[in-house]
Each structure stands twice: as structure tokens, then as C-alpha cells.
Amino acid sequence: MAAEPDETIRVLVVDDHGVVRRGLFAFLEGETDIDVVGDADGGEAALGLLERLDGEGRRPHVVLMDMQMEPLDGIESTRRIRAAYDDVEVVALTSFDDMQRVQAALEAGASGYLLKDADVSEIAVAVRAAHRGELLLDPAVARRLAESLRAPREPKLTSREVEVLLLLGEGQSNKAIAATLGITERTARTHVSKILAKLGLSSRTQAALWAARHADDVRLQQPRAAS
């Protein structure tokens, strides 16, 4: 059964290889809840197309973004898209698993990172996760990124911040965290911001990975009776 219009995820595919674009286009068009509204062969073209689609009332919900492009690469393209359209999520795609590039993409605002050798079904899963405001990283990338994060020295978190951090480690969005804890989404965002500051991290992605890696240590900070 086809998805209702308000359930359809609009996707823009950006890659400088025509074969890759056509392959992604063909696969995603077969998903009933995904509508590929356009494709671009570079960062500048993507920004122009995004502006046109926005003017037509068809702003994409998710952009699948190749990282290796010239002259405007995927990292800078992601940064510009997120600056202009903060409700548009970006899933990064690349043939490389260089940690500096991964971190740069996430800091630029990417909400997912997959290697191009990922199964096409994983890409659809990443698109849906990004649309829900959730984090999805290629497992190999996630392991290496987690290993590259240095644990801060004994961060002092409140009981509520511990709860939020553990839910971040499960990949939950601010909206899901708010529903689980019975707080507002704005309050959840505030807790996340304070957690990032205390842990010395720069993104919720890093916080989620840190929490997943140090879940047992985090739970030890949880008081017997949460306030």
C-alpha cells in the first residue's frame, strides 16, 4: 500500500558519479515511503536545486550527500545546507572511512554516515532514521569513531542528564527522549546541550557514541533515587 503524501520522505541525491546517482534513484524509487525529488552532480548544483525545490514547495527532508566531490565537497555542501535549511537532514556517503572526514561531516551537521559499499537497504534505513531525527552510522565507522573519542575526566552529570545520555546512546532523538522521560522536547534539547558542554564534545553524535562506549560507567553515576 502506498504511503500517504504526508508520510512520504522527499530525498535529494547528490553524487558526481552518474552511475551511482542512477542506482540510488532506481532503488529508492521502489520504496513506497520515499520520493526522490531530484539529483545533482555536485555541491553547487545541489544548493541551486534545493533552492528551486524549496520554492516549489517540495523541499527535501533528507539529502544523500557524496563526500568526495570537487570543487565544493560534501562537507562544505552539508554545512551550507544545514545553515540555510536546518530541518533538512543530510546522510553522508563515501568510499572512504577516514576518521577526520567522518568527524568533519558530523560536525558540519550530517545525521548519518555510510560507506558506499553498504547494502542499498541500509541506505533506505539511514534515510528513514535521519527523517526521524535519529543517528545512523556505518558499524565500522561507528567503532572507529568511538575509539577515537577521549573519555573526559569524571564528568559530573545530574541524574536527569544521565538518563538523557543513556537514551542518546540508544540513538534516540530529542522527541523520543522527551516522550520517554515525560519532559518537553525543548527541555530535552537543553539537557543535551549541557551534556555536550560537560563532556567536552561538539555534537550529539559524539555524545551518543561516548554513551554507548561508557554506558556502564554512566549508569554508576545514576543515584538510587532519581530526582
TORVORO-747826 format. One line per field, with one value per residue: residue in three letters; chain; x, y, z of N, C-alpha, C in turn. Coordinates in Angstrom, 3 decimals, always signed. Layout:
// residues N
aa	(ala_...) .
ch	(A_...) .
n_c1	(X_...) .
n_c2	(Y_...) .
n_c3	(Z_...) .
ca_c1	(X_...) .
ca_c2	(Y_...) .
ca_c3	(Z_...) .
c_c1	(X_...) .
c_c2	(Y_...) .
c_c3	(Z_...) .
***
This chain:
// residues 227
aa	(met_ala_ala_glu_pro_asp_glu_thr_ile_arg_val_leu_val_val_asp_asp_his_gly_val_val_arg_arg_gly_leu_phe_ala_phe_leu_glu_gly_glu_thr_asp_ile_asp_val_val_gly_asp_ala_asp_gly_gly_glu_ala_ala_leu_gly_leu_leu_glu_arg_leu_asp_gly_glu_gly_arg_arg_pro_his_val_val_leu_met_asp_met_gln_met_glu_pro_leu_asp_gly_ile_glu_ser_thr_arg_arg_ile_arg_ala_ala_tyr_asp_asp_val_glu_val_val_ala_leu_thr_ser_phe_asp_asp_met_gln_arg_val_gln_ala_ala_leu_glu_ala_gly_ala_ser_gly_tyr_leu_leu_lys_asp_ala_asp_val_ser_glu_ile_ala_val_ala_val_arg_ala_ala_his_arg_gly_glu_leu_leu_leu_asp_pro_ala_val_ala_arg_arg_leu_ala_glu_ser_leu_arg_ala_pro_arg_glu_pro_lys_leu_thr_ser_arg_glu_val_glu_val_leu_leu_leu_leu_gly_glu_gly_gln_ser_asn_lys_ala_ile_ala_ala_thr_leu_gly_ile_thr_glu_arg_thr_ala_arg_thr_his_val_ser_lys_ile_leu_ala_lys_leu_gly_leu_ser_ser_arg_thr_gln_ala_ala_leu_trp_ala_ala_arg_his_ala_asp_asp_val_arg_leu_gln_gln_pro_arg_ala_ala_ser) .
ch	(A_A_A_A_A_A_A_A_A_A_A_A_A_A_A_A_A_A_A_A_A_A_A_A_A_A_A_A_A_A_A_A_A_A_A_A_A_A_A_A_A_A_A_A_A_A_A_A_A_A_A_A_A_A_A_A_A_A_A_A_A_A_A_A_A_A_A_A_A_A_A_A_A_A_A_A_A_A_A_A_A_A_A_A_A_A_A_A_A_A_A_A_A_A_A_A_A_A_A_A_A_A_A_A_A_A_A_A_A_A_A_A_A_A_A_A_A_A_A_A_A_A_A_A_A_A_A_A_A_A_A_A_A_A_A_A_A_A_A_A_A_A_A_A_A_A_A_A_A_A_A_A_A_A_A_A_A_A_A_A_A_A_A_A_A_A_A_A_A_A_A_A_A_A_A_A_A_A_A_A_A_A_A_A_A_A_A_A_A_A_A_A_A_A_A_A_A_A_A_A_A_A_A_A_A_A_A_A_A_A_A_A_A_A_A_A_A_A_A_A_A_A_A_A_A_A_A) .
n_c1	(+0.851_+0.606_+2.311_+0.775_+0.626_+1.671_+3.325_+5.378_+8.822_+10.812_+13.581_+16.831_+19.374_+22.848_+25.691_+28.768_+29.078_+27.448_+26.485_+26.237_+24.299_+22.092_+21.721_+21.064_+18.794_+17.070_+16.760_+15.726_+13.362_+11.771_+10.878_+8.069_+7.598_+9.326_+10.315_+12.172_+13.110_+14.861_+18.168_+21.655_+24.862_+26.911_+28.098_+27.448_+25.457_+23.600_+22.846_+21.629_+19.517_+18.157_+17.241_+15.457_+13.590_+12.623_+11.317_+9.252_+7.733_+8.550_+10.573_+13.327_+13.348_+15.490_+18.911_+21.014_+24.356_+27.303_+30.649_+33.087_+33.698_+34.267_+34.333_+33.281_+33.095_+31.486_+31.391_+31.516_+29.281_+27.295_+27.477_+26.611_+24.009_+22.772_+22.983_+21.322_+18.915_+17.698_+16.064_+16.467_+17.804_+21.010_+22.573_+25.642_+27.635_+30.324_+33.354_+35.379_+36.798_+37.991_+38.747_+38.998_+37.586_+35.075_+34.421_+34.485_+32.338_+30.191_+30.366_+29.749_+27.106_+25.916_+23.659_+23.964_+26.164_+27.461_+29.266_+30.016_+29.917_+27.917_+24.929_+22.157_+19.713_+20.397_+20.848_+18.291_+17.267_+18.874_+18.019_+15.367_+15.843_+17.251_+15.244_+13.563_+14.996_+17.057_+20.219_+22.409_+25.063_+27.525_+28.472_+31.273_+32.440_+31.340_+32.525_+35.260_+35.152_+34.197_+36.346_+38.166_+37.409_+38.130_+37.764_+36.257_+37.384_+35.991_+33.149_+30.630_+27.447_+23.953_+21.218_+19.122_+20.436_+22.067_+20.141_+19.211_+21.569_+22.027_+19.851_+20.508_+22.667_+21.355_+20.557_+18.345_+16.120_+15.674_+12.937_+11.971_+13.339_+12.200_+9.548_+9.924_+10.913_+8.994_+9.128_+9.425_+10.220_+11.907_+13.114_+14.505_+16.358_+17.810_+18.998_+20.642_+22.421_+23.736_+24.938_+26.755_+28.476_+29.535_+30.828_+32.692_+32.326_+31.398_+29.093_+25.822_+26.044_+28.650_+28.249_+26.356_+27.850_+29.877_+28.365_+27.407_+29.756_+30.624_+28.591_+28.228_+29.816_+28.478_+26.003_+26.737_+26.899_+24.335_+22.029_+20.450_+17.824_+16.294_+16.197) .
n_c2	(-1.192_+2.186_+4.970_+7.631_+11.069_+12.861_+11.208_+10.540_+10.517_+12.973_+12.945_+14.051_+13.299_+13.465_+13.247_+12.915_+10.972_+9.599_+6.962_+6.069_+7.856_+7.194_+4.541_+4.759_+6.314_+4.608_+2.464_+3.691_+4.803_+2.634_+2.276_+2.591_+4.637_+6.641_+9.381_+10.339_+13.440_+14.747_+14.957_+15.714_+16.636_+17.696_+19.879_+22.667_+22.538_+21.068_+22.831_+24.848_+23.407_+22.604_+25.048_+25.695_+23.568_+24.051_+26.466_+25.525_+24.240_+21.704_+20.940_+18.905_+16.303_+14.809_+14.667_+12.768_+12.647_+12.724_+12.631_+13.044_+15.272_+17.753_+21.205_+21.957_+20.269_+17.468_+17.956_+20.778_+21.402_+20.166_+21.696_+24.186_+23.614_+22.848_+25.232_+26.911_+25.517_+24.270_+22.165_+20.191_+17.072_+15.467_+12.718_+11.291_+9.929_+7.883_+6.548_+6.139_+5.639_+7.485_+8.930_+11.642_+12.871_+11.786_+12.852_+15.553_+15.727_+15.068_+17.131_+19.186_+18.870_+16.541_+13.797_+11.152_+8.527_+6.672_+4.049_+3.607_+0.985_-0.112_-2.055_-1.527_-1.499_-0.659_+2.005_+3.013_+2.565_+4.341_+6.774_+6.865_+6.862_+9.280_+11.064_+10.752_+12.037_+10.671_+9.076_+7.382_+5.364_+3.816_+0.614_-0.054_+2.442_+3.680_+2.200_+2.867_+5.615_+5.852_+4.766_+6.755_+8.826_+10.621_+9.865_+12.091_+13.647_+12.339_+13.415_+15.448_+14.698_+15.420_+13.484_+13.453_+14.222_+12.008_+10.082_+11.117_+10.999_+8.231_+7.471_+8.852_+7.323_+5.126_+5.983_+7.621_+10.237_+13.779_+14.217_+11.639_+11.106_+13.055_+12.101_+9.631_+10.369_+12.050_+14.820_+18.121_+18.631_+20.769_+20.996_+18.610_+19.141_+21.134_+19.723_+18.014_+19.864_+20.787_+18.432_+17.982_+20.147_+19.535_+17.113_+17.874_+17.645_+18.008_+17.478_+15.887_+13.417_+12.567_+12.466_+10.418_+8.236_+8.232_+7.663_+5.111_+3.707_+4.042_+3.188_+1.575_+2.909_+5.333_+4.588_+4.015_+6.469_+7.091_+7.993_+6.192_+6.941_+8.773_+12.297) .
n_c3	(+0.000_-0.867_+0.641_+2.498_+1.352_+3.345_+4.688_+3.111_+2.428_+1.205_-0.922_-1.859_-4.093_-4.186_-6.005_-7.732_-9.594_-12.226_-12.527_-9.906_-8.912_-10.543_-9.780_-7.027_-7.266_-8.711_-6.922_-4.533_-5.483_-5.574_-3.044_-1.078_+0.738_+0.147_-1.826_-4.477_-5.193_-6.803_-8.350_-8.155_-9.542_-8.065_-5.369_-5.670_-7.623_-6.202_-4.142_-5.633_-6.802_-4.530_-3.563_-5.619_-5.454_-2.909_-3.338_-4.879_-3.092_-2.465_-0.734_+0.092_+2.575_+3.327_+2.391_+0.420_+0.478_-1.314_-0.224_-1.487_-3.663_-6.206_-7.252_-4.795_-1.921_-0.193_+2.552_+2.956_+1.457_+2.951_+5.295_+4.347_+3.512_+5.920_+7.286_+5.862_+5.707_+8.316_+8.904_+7.123_+6.733_+6.454_+4.993_+4.893_+2.312_+1.347_-0.110_+1.551_+4.860_+6.489_+9.550_+10.187_+8.151_+8.598_+11.145_+10.492_+8.721_+10.397_+12.263_+10.576_+10.353_+9.419_+9.742_+9.543_+8.437_+5.936_+4.313_+0.853_+0.088_+1.467_+1.914_-0.253_+1.033_+3.559_+3.136_+2.691_+5.234_+6.670_+5.600_+6.531_+9.290_+9.605_+8.885_+11.026_+12.896_+14.039_+14.728_+12.515_+11.840_+9.760_+10.874_+11.051_+10.837_+13.095_+15.183_+14.885_+15.218_+17.808_+19.206_+18.765_+20.317_+23.196_+26.555_+28.792_+31.878_+34.621_+34.382_+35.856_+36.089_+36.293_+37.690_+35.846_+33.520_+33.173_+32.574_+30.133_+28.628_+28.481_+26.907_+24.606_+23.865_+22.929_+20.529_+20.386_+19.371_+20.154_+20.438_+20.990_+23.356_+25.003_+25.113_+26.372_+28.895_+29.824_+29.503_+27.988_+24.494_+24.117_+26.627_+26.619_+24.590_+25.859_+27.977_+26.472_+25.350_+27.661_+28.476_+26.372_+26.795_+29.334_+28.855_+27.066_+24.336_+20.826_+19.395_+19.216_+18.144_+18.808_+21.559_+21.741_+20.836_+22.742_+25.030_+24.385_+24.458_+27.069_+28.723_+31.062_+32.978_+33.033_+34.086_+36.673_+37.794_+38.260_+40.651_+43.369_+43.775_+41.513_+41.021) .
ca_c1	(+0.000_+1.422_+2.238_+0.054_+1.541_+2.383_+4.236_+6.430_+10.086_+11.404_+15.037_+17.669_+20.601_+23.959_+26.897_+29.347_+29.120_+26.123_+26.062_+25.814_+23.025_+21.019_+21.485_+20.334_+17.482_+16.258_+16.423_+14.873_+12.044_+10.997_+10.413_+6.780_+7.553_+10.397_+10.150_+13.384_+12.606_+15.877_+19.551_+22.625_+26.189_+27.900_+27.594_+26.819_+24.212_+22.674_+22.324_+20.696_+18.326_+17.444_+16.540_+14.317_+12.603_+12.017_+10.384_+8.108_+7.036_+8.973_+11.866_+13.655_+13.517_+16.809_+19.842_+22.084_+25.442_+28.646_+31.641_+34.235_+33.297_+35.004_+35.202_+32.626_+32.962_+30.278_+31.420_+31.107_+27.896_+26.472_+27.484_+25.776_+22.613_+22.270_+22.897_+20.187_+17.688_+18.062_+15.187_+16.859_+18.837_+21.996_+23.245_+26.881_+28.050_+31.688_+34.083_+36.481_+36.415_+38.936_+38.060_+38.941_+36.485_+33.837_+34.151_+34.196_+30.981_+29.246_+30.403_+29.088_+25.667_+25.391_+22.987_+24.243_+27.392_+27.535_+30.222_+29.295_+29.758_+26.779_+23.809_+21.202_+18.647_+20.901_+20.701_+16.896_+17.141_+19.511_+17.135_+14.235_+16.355_+17.545_+13.960_+13.025_+15.897_+17.925_+21.575_+22.756_+26.405_+28.036_+29.046_+32.728_+32.732_+30.968_+33.544_+36.491_+34.905_+34.106_+37.706_+38.935_+36.933_+38.777_+36.809_+36.534_+37.737_+34.934_+32.127_+29.596_+26.139_+22.797_+20.522_+18.349_+21.398_+22.471_+19.045_+19.219_+22.772_+21.822_+18.919_+21.307_+23.473_+20.479_+20.244_+17.030_+16.030_+15.191_+11.498_+11.788_+13.823_+11.177_+8.398_+10.319_+11.130_+7.865_+9.534_+9.212_+11.337_+12.832_+13.886_+15.429_+17.447_+18.630_+19.810_+21.670_+23.423_+24.528_+25.752_+27.865_+29.413_+30.207_+31.696_+33.687_+32.072_+30.877_+27.860_+25.047_+26.572_+29.760_+27.694_+25.734_+28.917_+30.526_+27.452_+27.383_+31.039_+30.816_+27.270_+28.337_+30.322_+27.424_+24.974_+27.254_+26.651_+22.914_+21.679_+19.438_+16.509_+16.463_+15.446) .
ca_c2	(+0.000_+3.392_+5.838_+8.880_+12.144_+13.447_+10.208_+10.313_+11.205_+13.517_+12.757_+14.599_+12.519_+14.285_+12.447_+13.319_+9.815_+9.350_+5.585_+5.990_+8.569_+6.407_+3.358_+5.165_+6.783_+3.441_+1.683_+4.431_+4.993_+1.422_+2.303_+3.278_+5.802_+7.560_+10.005_+11.049_+14.637_+15.290_+14.539_+16.722_+16.066_+18.417_+20.683_+23.897_+22.146_+20.633_+24.012_+25.502_+22.575_+22.654_+26.334_+25.615_+22.655_+24.740_+27.437_+24.797_+23.555_+20.295_+20.874_+17.541_+16.049_+14.189_+14.721_+11.770_+13.501_+12.195_+13.488_+13.276_+16.000_+18.990_+21.917_+22.068_+18.893_+17.151_+18.526_+22.176_+21.410_+19.830_+22.854_+25.248_+23.173_+22.900_+26.632_+27.524_+24.734_+23.454_+20.999_+19.215_+16.176_+15.026_+11.441_+11.318_+8.700_+7.984_+5.295_+6.137_+5.647_+8.351_+9.466_+13.102_+13.233_+11.421_+13.844_+16.830_+15.643_+15.107_+18.478_+20.069_+18.706_+15.279_+12.995_+9.756_+8.363_+5.311_+3.779_+3.294_-0.461_-0.551_-2.603_-0.459_-1.465_+0.121_+3.413_+3.344_+2.614_+5.582_+7.871_+6.895_+7.252_+10.713_+11.777_+10.700_+12.775_+9.718_+8.900_+6.069_+5.321_+2.517_-0.003_+0.057_+3.851_+3.954_+1.623_+3.644_+6.945_+5.698_+4.559_+7.992_+9.807_+10.527_+9.997_+13.238_+13.279_+12.288_+14.455_+15.446_+14.838_+15.255_+12.224_+13.604_+14.208_+10.613_+9.425_+11.609_+10.483_+6.810_+7.405_+9.261_+6.163_+4.202_+6.601_+8.255_+11.650_+14.626_+13.994_+10.344_+11.268_+13.812_+11.226_+8.598_+10.929_+12.880_+16.224_+18.736_+18.478_+21.875_+20.625_+17.558_+19.804_+21.838_+18.705_+17.556_+20.932_+20.783_+17.212_+18.220_+21.060_+18.848_+16.055_+18.452_+17.129_+19.062_+17.106_+14.826_+12.166_+12.180_+12.116_+9.097_+7.237_+8.196_+6.977_+3.692_+3.115_+4.150_+3.034_+1.047_+3.980_+6.338_+4.058_+4.073_+7.824_+7.248_+7.788_+5.158_+7.570_+9.933_+13.480) .
ca_c3	(+0.000_-0.969_+1.808_+2.331_+1.000_+4.471_+5.226_+2.136_+2.701_-0.021_-0.889_-2.923_-4.227_-4.667_-6.248_-9.012_-10.490_-12.759_-12.278_-8.503_-8.797_-11.167_-8.967_-5.827_-7.720_-9.076_-5.731_-3.608_-6.087_-5.322_-1.660_-1.115_+1.623_-0.247_-3.135_-4.893_-5.871_-7.696_-8.150_-8.579_-9.746_-7.281_-4.285_-6.147_-8.285_-5.160_-3.461_-6.554_-6.933_-3.260_-3.528_-6.544_-4.885_-1.771_-3.903_-5.429_-2.005_-2.436_-0.057_+0.533_+4.001_+3.507_+1.269_+0.385_+0.030_-1.533_+0.421_-2.370_-4.862_-6.458_-6.304_-3.492_-1.435_+0.551_+3.896_+2.861_+0.967_+4.118_+6.186_+3.763_+3.526_+7.293_+7.686_+5.170_+5.930_+9.472_+9.035_+6.105_+7.255_+5.463_+5.215_+4.136_+1.637_+0.851_-0.305_+2.498_+6.271_+7.178_+10.720_+10.138_+7.255_+9.284_+12.179_+9.832_+8.180_+11.513_+12.821_+9.605_+10.533_+8.893_+10.765_+9.250_+7.659_+5.414_+3.250_-0.386_-0.098_+2.282_+1.157_-0.586_+2.029_+4.679_+2.792_+2.963_+6.697_+7.109_+5.206_+7.469_+10.610_+9.554_+8.859_+12.394_+13.767_+14.717_+14.229_+11.999_+11.280_+9.352_+12.073_+11.077_+11.107_+14.484_+16.065_+14.813_+15.767_+19.256_+19.697_+18.629_+21.301_+24.501_+27.655_+29.656_+33.242_+35.614_+34.223_+36.892_+35.456_+37.162_+37.439_+34.614_+32.416_+32.987_+31.858_+28.751_+27.969_+28.177_+25.780_+23.444_+23.489_+22.207_+19.246_+20.406_+19.023_+21.251_+20.587_+21.649_+24.725_+25.717_+25.356_+27.331_+30.228_+30.219_+29.513_+26.681_+23.563_+24.378_+27.816_+26.195_+23.866_+26.844_+28.656_+25.531_+25.252_+28.898_+28.457_+25.450_+27.439_+30.436_+28.336_+26.180_+22.993_+19.950_+18.704_+19.860_+17.610_+19.664_+22.867_+21.610_+20.757_+24.057_+25.940_+24.035_+24.852_+28.518_+29.344_+32.425_+33.835_+33.169_+34.998_+38.039_+38.302_+38.480_+42.054_+43.605_+43.582_+40.634_+41.454) .
c_c1	(+0.884_+1.225_+1.420_+1.053_+2.337_+3.326_+5.436_+7.666_+10.680_+12.931_+15.691_+18.978_+21.695_+25.210_+27.445_+29.524_+27.704_+25.602_+25.540_+24.458_+21.882_+20.683_+20.683_+18.912_+16.564_+15.830_+15.429_+13.480_+11.158_+10.465_+9.146_+6.718_+8.619_+10.138_+11.426_+12.951_+13.642_+17.240_+20.466_+24.009_+27.279_+27.266_+26.865_+25.468_+23.165_+22.037_+21.313_+19.403_+17.488_+16.652_+15.303_+13.212_+11.880_+10.977_+9.138_+7.303_+7.388_+10.343_+12.151_+13.718_+14.938_+17.631_+20.863_+23.276_+26.771_+29.648_+32.773_+33.784_+34.164_+34.173_+34.599_+32.363_+31.713_+30.229_+30.947_+29.664_+26.931_+26.355_+26.552_+24.299_+22.025_+22.123_+21.654_+18.865_+17.933_+17.150_+15.485_+18.012_+19.753_+22.601_+24.464_+27.192_+29.472_+32.292_+35.185_+35.971_+37.435_+38.215_+37.989_+37.781_+35.142_+33.469_+33.795_+32.767_+29.946_+29.202_+29.735_+27.574_+25.078_+24.784_+23.133_+25.490_+27.496_+28.635_+29.452_+29.164_+28.644_+25.694_+22.790_+20.065_+19.076_+20.746_+19.266_+16.655_+17.725_+18.657_+15.976_+14.676_+16.630_+16.262_+13.307_+13.888_+16.840_+19.279_+21.766_+24.118_+26.725_+28.735_+30.569_+33.154_+32.461_+32.022_+34.806_+36.320_+34.844_+35.494_+38.523_+38.528_+37.633_+37.746_+37.177_+36.777_+36.535_+33.896_+31.056_+28.251_+25.043_+22.121_+19.730_+19.277_+21.907_+21.404_+19.040_+20.405_+22.617_+20.870_+19.607_+22.130_+22.678_+20.066_+18.915_+17.121_+15.564_+13.712_+11.228_+12.234_+12.772_+9.983_+8.719_+10.388_+9.978_+8.222_+9.259_+10.438_+12.368_+13.710_+14.905_+16.625_+18.393_+19.541_+20.945_+22.785_+24.329_+25.445_+26.974_+28.922_+30.213_+31.183_+32.785_+33.556_+31.379_+29.586_+27.138_+25.502_+27.720_+29.264_+27.071_+26.787_+29.645_+29.667_+27.421_+28.643_+31.191_+29.519_+27.358_+28.823_+29.257_+26.379_+25.430_+27.032_+25.192_+22.598_+20.566_+18.034_+16.723_+15.607_+14.527) .
c_c2	(+1.238_+4.259_+7.069_+9.989_+12.699_+12.457_+10.002_+11.160_+11.663_+13.499_+13.402_+13.819_+13.385_+13.425_+12.818_+12.160_+9.480_+7.959_+5.435_+6.663_+7.750_+5.169_+3.678_+5.582_+5.586_+2.654_+2.422_+4.669_+3.770_+1.336_+3.160_+4.536_+6.841_+8.079_+10.779_+12.236_+15.264_+14.701_+15.600_+16.090_+16.801_+19.299_+21.938_+23.594_+21.739_+21.824_+24.752_+24.732_+22.608_+23.949_+26.298_+24.727_+23.300_+25.743_+26.796_+24.081_+22.091_+20.166_+19.449_+17.452_+15.564_+14.345_+13.606_+12.440_+12.755_+13.158_+13.895_+13.932_+17.251_+19.888_+22.061_+20.668_+18.713_+17.758_+19.978_+22.290_+21.127_+21.033_+23.952_+24.876_+23.304_+24.336_+27.291_+26.837_+23.791_+22.253_+19.939_+18.371_+15.723_+13.698_+11.409_+9.943_+8.877_+6.603_+5.136_+6.141_+6.426_+9.064_+10.986_+13.565_+12.906_+12.491_+15.189_+16.843_+15.753_+16.490_+19.485_+19.925_+17.434_+14.455_+11.504_+9.670_+6.897_+5.208_+3.315_+1.799_-1.017_-1.110_-1.496_-0.369_-0.659_+1.612_+3.858_+3.451_+3.923_+6.794_+7.986_+7.343_+8.753_+11.523_+11.793_+11.492_+11.883_+9.608_+7.497_+6.154_+3.907_+1.894_+0.127_+1.481_+4.163_+3.417_+2.474_+5.028_+6.881_+5.542_+5.841_+9.054_+9.581_+10.733_+11.197_+12.788_+13.449_+13.409_+14.322_+15.735_+14.702_+13.930_+12.291_+13.572_+12.800_+9.860_+9.819_+11.032_+9.010_+6.640_+7.873_+8.089_+5.103_+4.764_+7.314_+9.741_+12.445_+14.391_+12.694_+10.413_+11.985_+12.929_+10.187_+9.142_+11.823_+14.346_+16.817_+18.522_+19.580_+21.576_+19.551_+18.173_+20.518_+20.865_+18.231_+18.590_+20.950_+19.565_+17.396_+19.101_+20.347_+17.776_+16.597_+17.938_+18.203_+18.695_+16.000_+13.461_+11.664_+11.764_+10.726_+7.996_+7.100_+7.406_+5.482_+2.986_+3.049_+3.958_+2.551_+2.115_+5.033_+5.864_+4.123_+5.449_+8.035_+7.003_+6.760_+5.712_+8.831_+11.086_+13.945) .
c_c3	(+0.000_+0.255_+1.476_+2.042_+2.172_+5.131_+4.302_+2.462_+1.375_+0.101_-2.100_-2.927_-4.843_-4.779_-7.617_-9.983_-10.940_-12.469_-10.852_-8.324_-9.366_-10.349_-7.719_-6.170_-7.979_-7.845_-4.845_-4.158_-5.880_-3.902_-1.585_-0.258_+1.283_-1.652_-3.466_-5.752_-6.794_-7.424_-8.728_-8.640_-8.981_-6.240_-4.728_-6.810_-7.262_-4.455_-4.339_-6.689_-5.666_-3.141_-4.433_-5.985_-3.704_-2.264_-4.460_-4.350_-1.905_-1.781_+0.409_+2.055_+4.277_+2.227_+1.437_-0.275_-0.092_-0.905_-0.514_-3.667_-4.996_-7.367_-4.911_-2.954_-0.579_+1.940_+3.872_+2.370_+2.110_+5.046_+5.656_+3.777_+4.920_+7.791_+7.087_+5.477_+7.113_+9.694_+7.974_+6.663_+6.118_+5.897_+4.304_+3.558_+1.123_+0.679_+0.722_+3.931_+7.095_+8.321_+10.728_+9.265_+7.905_+10.304_+11.567_+9.295_+9.294_+12.144_+11.885_+9.676_+9.968_+10.026_+10.495_+8.392_+7.247_+4.367_+2.019_-0.653_+0.786_+1.376_+0.913_+0.436_+3.260_+4.415_+3.052_+4.464_+7.226_+6.773_+6.196_+8.856_+10.656_+9.598_+10.234_+13.379_+14.540_+14.017_+13.681_+11.323_+10.821_+10.566_+12.169_+11.402_+12.573_+15.449_+16.080_+15.404_+17.287_+19.869_+19.677_+19.648_+22.639_+25.594_+28.518_+31.092_+34.170_+35.469_+35.300_+36.243_+36.496_+36.817_+36.135_+33.399_+32.137_+32.204_+30.387_+27.989_+27.595_+26.992_+24.493_+22.933_+22.757_+20.859_+19.204_+20.060_+20.237_+21.515_+21.335_+23.106_+25.565_+26.071_+26.419_+28.747_+30.705_+30.368_+28.136_+25.802_+23.779_+25.590_+27.468_+25.470_+24.832_+27.581_+27.748_+25.430_+26.479_+28.958_+27.557_+26.100_+28.532_+29.951_+27.420_+24.756_+22.167_+19.235_+19.463_+19.362_+18.473_+21.044_+22.831_+21.583_+22.089_+25.048_+25.675_+24.518_+26.370_+29.292_+30.790_+33.391_+34.079_+34.172_+36.449_+38.654_+38.663_+39.956_+42.194_+43.403_+42.762_+41.123_+40.366) .
***
